[in-house]
Amino acid sequence: MHKQIITNEKKLTRSIKLKNTFFSIIALVWITSITSFIYKTKTSPFLVLQWSLSQFLPLSIGNPLTKYAWRHWNTTYVAKNEYYDSNLRLECPTLDLTNMSSSSSHDTILEHLDTTHGKDWRDRPLLFRGLWSKSELESSERHLSLSGLLKENLSIPYFIDATAPHALTPDAHGPTSDIVLNMTKGHMHKIGTQFLVQTSPELIREVVPIDLIATLFGDYFQPSHIRGSGPFGMFPGLTTVPVFVANTAAGDDGDGESLPSSCTAMTDGTTTTPQCHPFPRTDLHCEPIGNVAVQLQGKKQWTLVSPKYSLHIQPAASPDGRAFFASYSDSIHHVPRYQITLGPGDALWVPTWWWHRVDYVGDGGVAIGGSVFHFRMFDFFRHNPLFATLVIPALIKEAVGISTQ
């Protein structure tokens, strides 16, 4: 009996030590992340700590603290940077695959990128023109096409009105075919769900040419990476492939930089009035994953901002507890940004933690795209160490399937 008590005490002591060690490591990582972030951004340690803690507090307490930090960061940044608008639009590096020989090997394409844009090209956005050819996209065997989705009965989450500001969480559920049919009739719904490809992982082959993308970005893109690993797939896959579908707005392409909707100036010769054309969109946010975003039909306009400007676009943790950060800034004219329009067959590399807003623009038809989200551990911590530390609880929830879309 005495020996049993001693054994139990040893187990309890060992358990307490393990817990203390775990929380000490988490605390050390957090402190290191904040220190690194403060050094890189040259901002007030007090404000970073206050903003970080406010992300975990109830809204009634956390919101005032968050907004106080926003005001200070914006005032400081604008005082140091008195230039705006077109001066800060950046040209996105581009790889035009239509101009490359059809016999070019994947290794040749990788060597071309390393030589032309430097071996660190994955740290910045990259536009691919002609990742898919017109004939490949028009194949009658494609499921991720308008005709294919109109036959799909899988019930999925969707956005009833994707023109609403800060609509980052689906608010309805229904059969895919019904949702897409409504879009063809002009309804401003939006689909943004991983369930279509998660149900049929082979569909990843309709989103990206796997061999080429694996050569450029690593081995993250096999159907097995979506299914998960281990006995009965008990360990979650580190690759997800959401499919995005929405009705596009005819006419104005928007500026992608003014929230919540884009406007154009109309003049009658004497007065100028803004004319706004709300369209489905995904508002500015950033995520802890790399993303190869591919346009399969229609057009989308992407606006991207580097993680280094995170403090200056009013960031806050996801309102629904998922693993991303949202921006609540009314405008991003004051920070450098890329703006890229994708047409059918084009693709865009969005590095880990890069802010992005997506506007569905074009001729009024239905736009279809797919994104290959994959977790890149080194980039996760390197590109934004503060956000990486703060998002870990939400990331664990998504990894075990508690919070998915």
Secondary structure, DSSP 8 states (H G I E B T S, - for coil): -HHHHHHHHHHHHHHHHHHHHHHHHHHHHHHHHHHHHHHHHT--HHHHHHHHHHTTS-HHHHHHHHHHHHHHHHHHHHHH----GGGGEE---EEEGGGS-TT--HHHHHHHHHHHH-TTGGGS-EEEE-SS-HHHHT-TT-SSSHHHHTT---EEEEBS-TTSTT--S--EEEEHHHHHHHHHTT---EEEESHHHHHSGGGHHHHS-HHHHHHHH-S--SHHHHH-BSGGG-B--SEE--EEEEE-EES----SSBSS--EEEEE-SS-EEEEE----EEEEEE-SSEEEEEEEES-EEEEEE-GGGGGGS-EEE-TTS-S-EEE--SB-TTS-EEEEEE-TT-EEEE-TT-EEEEEEEESSSEEEEEEEEE--HHHHHHH-HHHHHHTHHHHHHHHTTSS--
